[in-house]
Amino acid sequence: MSLPEIRELLEALQRPDGNCSDVGRVVAGHLAHVRDRMAGLRALERQLVQLLAACHRGEPLDFFLQNPPSGVG
């Protein structure tokens, strides 16, 4: 979460009216970002597992050199 998002979330949580719509909006936006990031990390994990397996089998790594792991960004 960015600092402005954290600030907005804390302010919303401290309001006496207990309005969940502001909190929900901030949290839902961040949750979507977290899920996207996790999907990218799972894809990277799959690629790294494949690379490690290829190394253990003694296979040429040309494919991985031409298509480096992605998913983090």
C-alpha positions, -999 to 999 in steps of 0.1 A, spaced: 0 0 0 12 35 -7 16 60 21 -14 80 10 -36 48 9 -24 39 44 -31 74 56 -66 74 40 -73 40 56 -62 51 90 -83 83 88 -114 63 77 -109 38 106 -107 67 131 -139 84 120 -166 81 146 -193 74 120 -177 41 112 -183 44 74 -171 12 58 -174 24 23 -142 44 24 -124 15 41 -138 -10 17 -128 11 -14 -92 14 -2 -89 -22 9 -105 -36 -23 -81 -16 -45 -51 -29 -26 -65 -65 -25 -67 -65 -63 -31 -53 -65 -20 -81 -40 -38 -107 -60 -22 -96 -93 12 -96 -76 6 -131 -62 -4 -144 -97 28 -130 -111 49 -146 -83 32 -180 -89 40 -178 -126 76 -169 -117 77 -199 -93 65 -223 -121 93 -210 -144 120 -213 -118 108 -249 -110 111 -257 -147 145 -242 -149 157 -261 -119 143 -294 -133 160 -287 -166 193 -281 -148 190 -314 -129 183 -333 -161 213 -317 -178 192 -302 -205 204 -272 -226 192 -239 -212 188 -221 -245 150 -218 -240 155 -201 -207 182 -178 -219 159 -166 -247 128 -165 -224 140 -154 -190 117 -159 -160 91 -131 -156 64 -123 -131 80 -99 -108 75 -63 -116 
